[in-house]
Amino acid sequence: MKQLQFKSNINCGGCVSKITPVLKDNEWSVDNKVLTVKTDSLCQSNHCYGRGGRF
């Protein structure tokens, strides 16, 4: 399982609710606007495809 980290602008519960459907099959968290995802199906490139289509 890979752990990926992304800088984000996630500030509130509304932002979290928007990304939850996309990341529902992965373990993820947000801390100080850094999104951390533990996954086998996604990668850090802009051109990756996961189980639900383009990420």
C-alpha positions in Angstrom: 0.0 0.0 0.0 1.3 3.4 -1.0 1.0 6.6 1.1 0.5 9.7 -1.0 0.5 13.3 0.2 -0.9 16.3 -1.5 -1.0 20.0 -0.7 -4.7 21.1 -0.6 -7.0 23.9 0.2 -9.3 21.8 2.3 -10.6 24.0 5.1 -14.0 22.8 6.2 -16.5 20.0 6.5 -17.9 21.0 3.1 -14.6 20.4 1.4 -14.2 17.0 3.2 -17.7 16.0 2.1 -16.8 16.7 -1.6 -13.8 14.4 -1.6 -15.3 11.6 0.5 -17.1 9.9 -2.4 -13.9 9.9 -4.5 -11.7 8.5 -1.7 -14.3 6.3 0.1 -12.4 3.0 -0.8 -9.1 4.3 0.6 -7.8 5.3 4.1 -7.3 9.1 4.1 -6.9 12.1 6.3 -6.4 15.9 6.2 -4.0 17.6 8.6 -2.9 21.3 8.1 -4.2 21.3 4.6 -2.1 18.2 3.6 -4.2 15.4 2.2 -2.7 12.0 3.0 -4.1 8.9 1.2 -3.1 5.3 1.7 -4.0 3.4 -1.4 -3.3 0.6 -3.9 -5.4 2.0 -6.7 -4.2 5.7 -7.1 -1.0 7.4 -7.9 0.4 10.9 -7.5 0.6 11.7 -11.3 -2.1 14.0 -12.8 -2.9 11.2 -15.3 -3.8 8.4 -13.0 -6.9 6.3 -13.0 -8.4 4.6 -9.9 -11.3 2.3 -9.4 -13.9 5.1 -10.0 -12.3 6.6 -13.1 -10.1 9.6 -13.4 -8.8 11.0 -10.1 
